[in-house]
Amino acid sequence: MNENFELTFTFKRFEGRHAILDNELTGEIKWPIKHLPEDVNPNDKVRLKLVSDKMEEAENLLALKKTLEELVN
């Protein structure tokens, strides 16, 4: 079973304290500006990713293993 899900959106514009993100599947959504990367400009693509705790733990463990391998070599 796939434990994560990701959708790509196009950043369209600002509306008040929100960024308007558009996706063909979901349409437009409002996203808090404070949670938008600082270097994003209109028409840039952004990805929203849902990750389970188990998946995040596995990703963190893999990153730790890679770091240890780099230190050893």
C-alpha positions as CSV (number, residue, x, y, z in Angstrom):
1,M,0.0,0.0,0.0
2,N,1.3,3.5,-0.9
3,E,1.6,5.5,2.3
4,N,2.0,8.9,0.8
5,F,0.1,11.0,-1.7
6,E,1.3,14.1,-3.6
7,L,-0.5,16.7,-5.7
8,T,1.2,19.3,-7.9
9,F,-0.4,22.8,-7.8
10,T,0.3,26.0,-9.7
11,F,0.7,29.1,-7.5
12,K,-1.7,31.6,-9.0
13,R,-1.9,34.7,-6.8
14,F,-2.3,36.1,-3.3
15,E,-5.7,36.9,-1.8
16,G,-5.4,38.5,1.6
17,R,-3.4,36.2,3.9
18,H,-3.6,33.3,1.5
19,A,-2.0,32.0,-1.7
20,I,-4.3,30.6,-4.3
21,L,-3.1,27.2,-5.6
22,D,-4.6,25.5,-8.6
23,N,-4.7,21.9,-9.5
24,E,-6.7,20.3,-12.4
25,L,-8.0,17.6,-10.2
26,T,-9.0,19.6,-7.1
27,G,-9.4,23.1,-8.5
28,E,-8.3,26.1,-6.5
29,I,-7.5,26.0,-2.8
30,K,-6.4,28.6,-0.3
31,W,-3.1,28.0,1.4
32,P,-1.8,30.2,4.3
33,I,1.0,32.5,3.0
34,K,3.0,31.7,6.2
35,H,3.3,28.1,5.0
36,L,4.4,29.0,1.4
37,P,8.1,28.8,0.6
38,E,9.5,32.3,0.4
39,D,11.0,31.9,-3.1
40,V,7.7,30.9,-4.8
41,N,6.4,33.2,-7.6
42,P,3.2,33.2,-9.5
43,N,3.0,30.4,-12.0
44,D,5.5,28.3,-10.1
45,K,4.7,24.7,-9.4
46,V,4.5,23.5,-5.8
47,R,3.8,20.1,-4.4
48,L,1.6,19.2,-1.4
49,K,2.5,15.8,0.0
50,L,0.7,13.7,2.6
51,V,3.0,11.5,4.5
52,S,2.1,9.0,7.3
53,D,4.2,8.9,10.5
54,K,5.5,5.5,9.4
55,M,6.7,6.9,6.1
56,E,8.3,9.9,7.7
57,E,10.1,7.7,10.1
58,A,11.4,5.5,7.2
59,E,12.6,8.6,5.3
60,N,14.4,9.9,8.4
61,L,16.1,6.6,9.0
62,L,17.3,6.4,5.4
63,A,18.7,9.9,5.6
64,L,20.5,9.0,8.8
65,K,22.0,5.9,7.2
66,K,23.2,7.9,4.2
67,T,24.9,10.4,6.6
68,L,26.6,7.6,8.5
69,E,27.8,6.1,5.3
70,E,29.3,9.4,4.2
71,L,31.1,9.8,7.6
72,V,32.5,6.3,7.4
73,N,33.8,6.7,3.8
